[in-house]
Amino acid sequence: MFLFFKKHKSSMDQQDMIKFNLHMHTNESDGELSPLEIIALAFEKEFGLISLTDHDKTLSYDYIKDITKKSPYSPNYISDEATLIEKGKDRLVLVKGTEATTIRGDYEKNGKFSSPYAHLLGIGHNREIKRFEYLDDAIAKIKEGDGIVIAAHPVAAPFWGMGEKALRKNIENIDAIEINGLLVGPFKRYNKKAMELALSEEIDKPLICGGDYHFKGTYFDGFYNMSDYKPKLLYQDPVRWLKEVLAKREYIMQTKYEKRGNSLRVFALEGTRYLSSRIIPRLERAVKHKNKNPQKV
């Protein structure tokens, strides 16, 4: 596994921590599993909070609120943006979310995979975002709706990341930068670049794992986050809980690569400095070099 520690002691008991994932897809968009099957997996894997972020819609969230009335699960209203689902003594918070397909207003064709489209995660907001709205407008709506803005796979051009230029332009209104669960193998370089940007002095934004779960048989809990920050607040105001967790960086990011075996490495981050690093041995030096020489970025 990879562990990214944010202002946490490594001796913490992970059994008492809350697992959460803010990037999942169901068959209401391009995922394979139904919303109810996702809920079942979330309970099985002991998640405490998830967001179903289907493309350009929140149908899966509305579906779950209704279908659980006829299932083993008991839904309890928290707010218009969050529902507490219980199964016996187990609890799962479902937060409304979407992965919006937007258009970059500053788009300029550059490279084989260049695209005017940009994916954006909006979590816990109460605004409607139509497909192919401008990126700037979609971000503004999420913030106006008191939601959380996450740059999904931001520099992965083949997967409609917003790109470094748009990321820098909108950075003041972006709450976190995603390390994406689908970007493995030859695509892991996009995660490395996202890390580099997030850790840079001029951006300095929290990193967060996004599972981007779509398919049966892949790691449902391969990319996720854990926190023990104010657990009572989680059940009172989940969106506020998430905002405080992100702002204070009070969480652990955990990732697993299924096919890497013993070649996996563990490293830790605190703020924007590495405590130790083996998986990307040259990244810290590269970040420091670019911070000292911005004209060469």
FENLIN-V503327 format. One record per residue. N is the residue number from 1. SS is DSSP state (H for helix, E for strand, C for the rest). NEAR is the number of other ideal C-beta (glycine too) atoms within 10 Angstrom. Layout:
N SS NEAR
N SS NEAR
//
This chain:
1 C 11
2 E 19
3 E 17
4 E 22
5 E 19
6 E 21
7 C 13
8 C 20
9 C 6
10 C 10
11 C 5
12 C 13
13 C 7
14 H 11
15 H 6
16 H 9
17 C 18
18 E 21
19 E 19
20 E 26
21 E 26
22 E 27
23 E 28
24 E 27
25 C 22
26 C 25
27 C 15
28 C 18
29 C 17
30 C 12
31 C 23
32 C 15
33 C 19
34 C 16
35 H 24
36 H 18
37 H 14
38 H 24
39 H 26
40 H 16
41 H 17
42 H 25
43 H 18
44 H 11
45 C 14
46 C 12
47 C 23
48 C 20
49 E 25
50 E 26
51 E 30
52 E 30
53 C 33
54 C 22
55 E 15
56 C 17
57 C 18
58 C 20
59 H 15
60 H 29
61 H 23
62 H 13
63 H 17
64 H 23
65 H 16
66 H 9
67 H 16
68 H 21
69 H 9
70 H 8
71 C 14
72 C 12
73 C 19
74 E 13
75 E 17
76 E 13
77 E 9
78 E 18
79 E 15
80 C 9
81 C 22
82 E 25
83 E 20
84 E 18
85 E 21
86 E 15
87 E 15
88 C 9
89 C 5
90 E 14
91 E 17
92 E 19
93 E 24
94 E 26
95 E 26
96 E 26
97 E 26
98 E 28
99 E 25
100 E 26
101 E 19
102 E 25
103 E 17
104 C 20
105 C 13
106 C 12
107 C 16
108 C 9
109 C 7
110 C 10
111 C 8
112 C 6
113 C 11
114 C 12
115 C 16
116 C 15
117 E 16
118 E 25
119 E 24
120 E 26
121 E 26
122 E 26
123 E 25
124 C 25
125 C 23
126 C 15
127 C 15
128 C 11
129 C 23
130 C 12
131 C 12
132 C 13
133 E 19
134 E 14
135 H 25
136 H 17
137 H 14
138 H 24
139 H 25
140 H 16
141 H 20
142 H 27
143 H 18
144 H 11
145 C 15
146 C 14
147 C 27
148 E 23
149 E 22
150 E 27
151 E 29
152 C 26
153 C 27
154 C 25
155 C 21
156 C 23
157 H 16
158 H 14
159 H 19
160 C 20
161 C 27
162 C 25
163 H 23
164 H 15
165 H 13
166 H 23
167 H 21
168 H 13
169 H 17
170 C 20
171 H 15
172 H 8
173 H 12
174 C 25
175 C 20
176 E 25
177 E 24
178 E 27
179 E 24
180 E 24
181 C 27
182 C 21
183 C 25
184 C 19
185 H 10
186 H 7
187 H 14
188 H 15
189 H 12
190 H 21
191 H 25
192 H 17
193 H 17
194 H 26
195 H 18
196 H 18
197 H 24
198 H 24
199 H 24
200 C 18
201 C 12
202 C 11
203 C 16
204 C 12
205 C 22
206 E 19
207 E 22
208 E 30
209 E 27
210 E 29
211 C 25
212 C 25
213 E 28
214 C 17
215 C 12
216 C 11
217 C 7
218 C 15
219 C 16
220 C 21
221 C 18
222 C 20
223 E 28
224 E 27
225 E 28
226 E 21
227 E 25
228 C 16
229 C 19
230 C 15
231 H 13
232 H 7
233 H 14
234 H 23
235 H 16
236 H 13
237 C 16
238 H 26
239 H 21
240 H 16
241 H 25
242 H 30
243 H 17
244 H 15
245 H 25
246 H 23
247 H 11
248 H 14
249 C 22
250 C 16
251 E 27
252 E 22
253 E 21
254 E 19
255 E 21
256 C 15
257 C 17
258 C 10
259 C 7
260 C 14
261 H 7
262 H 5
263 H 8
264 C 13
265 C 15
266 C 14
267 C 18
268 E 17
269 E 22
270 E 13
271 C 11
272 C 15
273 E 11
274 E 16
275 E 11
276 E 9
277 C 16
278 C 9
279 C 14
280 C 16
281 C 11
282 C 10
283 H 17
284 H 17
285 H 10
286 H 13
287 H 20
288 H 14
289 H 12
290 H 18
291 H 14
292 H 9
293 C 9
294 H 10
295 H 5
296 H 7
297 C 12
//
